[in-house]
Amino acid sequence: MSEASDEPRREPAAGIDAREAARIRRRDRDADAEARALLRPGMGKVFKQIQDAQAKAAKEPPTRRRGSRRG
């Protein structure tokens, strides 16, 4: 699987053992996957829905919670 990227590949330092190097690569791959997931088709709609919900919540005054306080 060949992947083109604008950023250079981050290779672990030579002094790290193989298990640690593999863990670092998995961590980096997982972080990159989360960023790519936001670019999938249809995610723009989800982003807009989130923004609209946040804007609506910002315009509405906060509601007071009712209930008895026991102490």
N, C-alpha and C positions, 0 to 999 in steps of 0.2 A: 504494500500500500504506500504509494508515493504521495506526499503532501507538500504543496507549495505554500510557503509562508513568507510574510514580509520580515519577520523577526528571525534572527539566527537561532539555531537549535541550541538550547542550554544543555551542555553535557556536564555531568558531575565531575568533580575534581578527581585527579588520579589517586589521591590518598584515601578514597572511600571504598569500602568493600562492596562486593557485587550486590548483596542484598539491599544495602542502603542506596546504591545507585539505581537499582530497579524501583525502589520505593519513590525516589525523587522523580524518576521518569513517569511513573504512574500518577503521581500528584500533579505534575505539570500537564500530562495528557488529560486528566480529569478537569483541571482548571480551564484548559483550552476548549474542551467539549462543552462546558457551561457557556462560554462566550459564543461558540458557534451555534448553540441551540437558540440563542436569541435572534439569529439571522435567518432561521428557517422561514419558509413561506407561511403567512398567517400570523406570525408573531407580532407584526405591526398592529394588527387589530387588537390583540391582547394588550399590548402596550398602551394603546389609545383608551381601551376600557379602564385600565388601571388609572391612567391620568384623569379621565373623566370622573371616576369614583372619588379620587383624592380631591379634585376641585370641588365636587359637590359637598364632600365632608367638610371642606374648609369654609364653605359659604354658610353652612347650617350651624346654628349655635349649639354648643355641647349640651346634652341632656343631663339633668340631674338624676342620680340614682335614688330610688326610693327604697326604704327598708329601715328596719330598726337596727340600731347598733347595740350589740350586747358586749358587755365588757367585763 
